[in-house]
Amino acid sequence: MDTEQAKTLIQQLANQGCIGFSNHCSKRMAERSVTADDFLNVLIWGQVQSVEKNQNTGHWKCEVSGHDIEGDRLTLQVAIDRVQNRVICVTVF
């Protein structure tokens, strides 16, 4: 999967509401005052910076950069779970 394919898939899943949050991500979001709307804004409008396959889980690990709803820079690490057809937020910074 290349970055454009990942971006298209992430946008589709985000628009369908197929999103999950790891415990770690939820904690980091609270610490950094990142809302679900901020997260969605980056998934839908951001750019996929990198894509690599996690050999242990089979998920595609992606770094997505963009802006939150206030316009501040935000980067997400997400995993694309093709089995459950969803995007899982791993961390945010």
C-alpha positions as CSV (number, residue, x, y, z in Angstrom):
1,M,0.0,0.0,0.0
2,D,1.4,3.4,-0.9
3,T,0.6,6.8,0.8
4,E,-2.2,7.7,-1.7
5,Q,-3.9,4.4,-1.3
6,A,-3.7,4.7,2.5
7,K,-5.0,8.3,2.4
8,T,-8.0,7.2,0.4
9,L,-8.8,4.3,2.7
10,I,-8.3,6.3,5.8
11,Q,-10.7,9.0,4.5
12,Q,-13.3,6.4,3.6
13,L,-13.2,4.7,7.0
14,A,-13.2,8.1,8.8
15,N,-16.2,9.3,6.8
16,Q,-18.0,6.0,7.7
17,G,-17.2,6.4,11.4
18,C,-15.1,3.2,11.4
19,I,-12.6,4.5,14.0
20,G,-11.1,3.2,17.2
21,F,-8.8,4.6,19.9
22,S,-6.2,2.7,21.8
23,N,-6.0,3.4,25.5
24,H,-2.7,5.1,25.0
25,C,-4.1,7.4,22.3
26,S,-7.1,8.3,24.5
27,K,-4.7,9.2,27.3
28,R,-2.5,11.3,25.0
29,M,-5.5,13.1,23.5
30,A,-6.6,14.1,27.0
31,E,-3.1,15.3,28.0
32,R,-2.9,17.4,24.8
33,S,-6.5,18.6,24.7
34,V,-7.1,16.9,21.4
35,T,-10.8,16.2,20.6
36,A,-12.4,13.6,18.4
37,D,-13.2,16.5,16.0
38,D,-9.5,17.4,15.9
39,F,-8.7,13.7,15.2
40,L,-11.3,13.5,12.4
41,N,-10.1,16.7,10.8
42,V,-6.6,15.3,10.5
43,L,-7.9,11.9,9.2
44,I,-10.1,13.5,6.5
45,W,-7.9,16.5,5.4
46,G,-4.4,15.5,6.5
47,Q,-1.6,13.9,4.5
48,V,-0.2,10.4,5.0
49,Q,3.5,10.8,5.6
50,S,4.5,7.2,5.8
51,V,3.1,3.7,5.5
52,E,4.5,0.4,6.7
53,K,3.2,-3.1,7.3
54,N,3.3,-4.4,10.8
55,Q,4.5,-7.9,10.4
56,N,3.1,-9.0,13.8
57,T,-0.5,-7.7,13.4
58,G,-0.8,-7.4,9.6
59,H,-2.1,-3.9,10.1
60,W,-0.8,-1.0,8.0
61,K,0.9,1.6,10.3
62,C,0.6,5.2,9.1
63,E,1.7,8.6,10.2
64,V,-0.9,11.2,9.2
65,S,-0.1,15.0,9.6
66,G,-2.5,17.8,9.4
67,H,-4.2,20.5,11.4
68,D,-6.7,20.4,14.2
69,I,-9.9,22.4,14.0
70,E,-8.1,25.5,15.5
71,G,-5.5,25.2,12.8
72,D,-2.7,23.9,15.0
73,R,-0.4,21.2,13.6
74,L,-1.2,17.7,14.7
75,T,0.3,14.3,13.8
76,L,-1.4,11.0,14.3
77,Q,0.0,7.5,14.3
78,V,-2.8,5.1,13.2
79,A,-3.2,1.5,12.2
80,I,-5.5,0.4,9.4
81,D,-7.2,-2.9,10.5
82,R,-8.4,-4.5,7.3
83,V,-10.0,-7.5,9.2
84,Q,-12.3,-5.2,11.2
85,N,-12.3,-2.5,8.5
86,R,-11.4,0.4,10.8
87,V,-8.7,3.0,11.6
88,I,-7.2,2.7,15.1
89,C,-5.5,5.7,16.6
90,V,-2.3,4.5,18.3
91,T,-0.9,7.9,19.5
92,V,-1.1,11.6,18.8
93,F,1.5,14.3,19.0
